Amino acid sequence: MNDMDAKSFLNDWRILTVFTVLSWGAYNIVLKLISGKIQWQLSMLMFVIGYGIIVGAYCLLNFTDVEGSAMLKPAAFLALGAGVLCGLGAVTFFKALPLAPGSVLMPLIGLSVLVAAAGCLVILKEPISLRIVSGIILAVISIMLLGK
């Protein structure tokens, strides 16, 4: 694979989505595997350290705002708020992890995707179609079935 093919491969949203789904699914399995074997706080701390290493290194290697003006934009503070929301969800997720079966907890946690989809439709006013509504309904049904 030459350099151009590699760039195209890494910029295809479908390929990136497959990697996202696989890696997020795998990390949930690993976390459930170790839940109850160590304190949830230690599990979360090690998770955040691992996350910080990968995300921090990627951002440092790819950040191009040499003047620093992007840090002062309102969107940067919204990104900070998103991080706070993600952190809050992480604390509650790690605390719930040893308390419920993974086959029940993970699909219920998957409802976050539906919250995001509804938010994109309502807040961002993205176009709605029968296909999107059907997909959301089917996703709710599948989560209900998986969540027992």
C-alpha positions as CSV (number, residue, x, y, z in Angstrom):
1,M,0.0,0.0,0.0
2,N,1.6,3.3,-1.0
3,D,1.4,6.5,1.0
4,M,-1.6,7.9,-1.0
5,D,-3.6,4.6,-0.5
6,A,-2.8,4.7,3.3
7,K,-4.1,8.3,3.5
8,S,-7.3,7.5,1.7
9,F,-7.8,4.4,3.8
10,L,-7.4,6.4,7.1
11,N,-9.7,9.2,5.8
12,D,-12.6,6.9,4.9
13,W,-15.4,7.4,7.5
14,R,-16.7,3.9,7.0
15,I,-13.3,2.3,7.8
16,L,-12.8,4.6,10.8
17,T,-16.3,3.7,12.0
18,V,-15.5,-0.1,11.9
19,F,-12.4,0.5,13.9
20,T,-14.3,2.6,16.4
21,V,-17.0,0.0,16.9
22,L,-14.5,-2.8,17.2
23,S,-12.2,-1.0,19.6
24,W,-15.0,0.4,21.8
25,G,-16.7,-3.0,21.9
26,A,-13.4,-4.6,22.8
27,Y,-12.6,-2.2,25.6
28,N,-16.0,-2.8,27.1
29,I,-15.3,-6.6,27.1
30,V,-11.9,-6.0,28.8
31,L,-13.4,-3.7,31.4
32,K,-16.2,-6.2,32.2
33,L,-13.6,-9.0,32.4
34,I,-11.6,-7.1,35.1
35,S,-14.6,-5.6,37.0
36,G,-14.7,-6.8,40.5
37,K,-11.0,-7.9,40.3
38,I,-9.7,-4.4,41.2
39,Q,-11.5,-1.4,42.6
40,W,-13.5,0.4,40.0
41,Q,-11.6,3.7,40.7
42,L,-8.3,2.0,39.9
43,S,-9.8,0.5,36.7
44,M,-11.1,3.9,35.7
45,L,-7.7,5.6,36.5
46,M,-5.7,3.1,34.4
47,F,-8.3,3.5,31.6
48,V,-7.9,7.3,31.7
49,I,-4.1,7.0,31.7
50,G,-4.2,4.6,28.6
51,Y,-6.7,6.9,26.9
52,G,-4.6,10.0,27.7
53,I,-1.5,8.4,26.2
54,I,-3.1,7.5,22.9
55,V,-5.3,10.6,22.5
56,G,-2.6,13.0,23.8
57,A,0.1,11.6,21.5
58,Y,-2.2,11.7,18.5
59,C,-3.2,15.3,19.2
60,L,0.3,16.5,19.9
61,L,1.6,14.9,16.7
62,N,-1.3,16.3,14.6
63,F,-2.1,19.7,16.2
64,T,-1.4,22.5,13.8
65,D,-2.7,25.7,15.6
66,V,0.8,27.2,16.2
67,E,-0.7,30.6,17.1
68,G,-3.0,29.2,19.8
69,S,-6.0,31.2,18.6
70,A,-8.2,28.1,18.4
71,M,-8.0,27.6,22.2
72,L,-9.9,30.9,22.7
73,K,-12.9,30.0,20.4
74,P,-16.2,29.2,22.1
75,A,-16.2,25.8,20.4
76,A,-13.1,24.9,22.4
77,F,-15.0,25.6,25.6
78,L,-17.9,23.5,24.3
79,A,-15.4,20.7,23.6
80,L,-14.2,21.1,27.3
81,G,-17.9,20.7,28.4
82,A,-18.2,17.6,26.2
83,G,-15.2,16.2,28.0
84,V,-16.8,16.9,31.4
85,L,-20.0,15.1,30.3
86,C,-17.9,12.2,29.0
87,G,-16.0,12.1,32.4
88,L,-19.3,12.1,34.3
89,G,-20.6,9.2,32.2
90,A,-17.3,7.4,32.7
91,V,-17.5,7.6,36.5
92,T,-21.1,6.3,36.5
93,F,-20.2,3.6,33.9
94,F,-17.2,2.3,35.9
95,K,-19.3,2.4,39.1
96,A,-22.1,0.4,37.4
97,L,-19.8,-2.1,35.7
98,P,-19.3,-4.6,38.5
99,L,-23.0,-4.3,39.6
100,A,-24.7,-5.6,36.4
101,P,-24.1,-8.4,33.8
102,G,-22.3,-7.0,30.8
103,S,-24.9,-8.5,28.5
104,V,-27.5,-6.2,30.1
105,L,-25.4,-3.2,31.0
106,M,-23.6,-2.7,27.6
107,P,-26.8,-2.5,25.5
108,L,-28.4,-0.1,28.0
109,I,-25.3,2.1,27.9
110,G,-25.8,1.9,24.1
111,L,-28.8,4.1,24.6
112,S,-26.3,7.0,24.5
113,V,-26.3,6.6,20.7
114,L,-30.0,7.3,20.6
115,V,-29.6,10.4,22.8
116,A,-27.0,11.6,20.4
117,A,-29.1,10.8,17.3
118,A,-32.2,12.6,18.8
119,G,-30.0,15.6,19.7
120,C,-28.7,15.8,16.2
121,L,-32.2,15.8,14.8
122,V,-33.7,18.2,17.3
123,I,-30.8,20.6,18.3
124,L,-28.8,20.5,15.0
125,K,-32.0,20.3,12.9
126,E,-30.5,17.5,10.7
127,P,-32.9,16.2,8.1
128,I,-35.3,13.5,9.3
129,S,-36.5,10.7,7.1
130,L,-38.5,7.5,7.4
131,R,-35.3,5.5,7.2
132,I,-33.8,7.4,10.2
133,V,-37.0,7.1,12.3
134,S,-37.2,3.4,11.4
135,G,-33.5,2.9,12.4
136,I,-34.0,4.7,15.7
137,I,-37.1,2.6,16.5
138,L,-35.3,-0.6,15.6
139,A,-32.3,0.4,17.7
140,V,-34.6,1.0,20.7
141,I,-36.2,-2.5,20.1
142,S,-32.8,-4.2,19.9
143,I,-31.5,-2.5,23.0
144,M,-34.7,-3.5,24.9
145,L,-34.3,-7.1,23.7
146,L,-30.6,-7.2,24.6
147,G,-31.1,-5.5,27.9
148,K,-33.6,-8.2,29.0
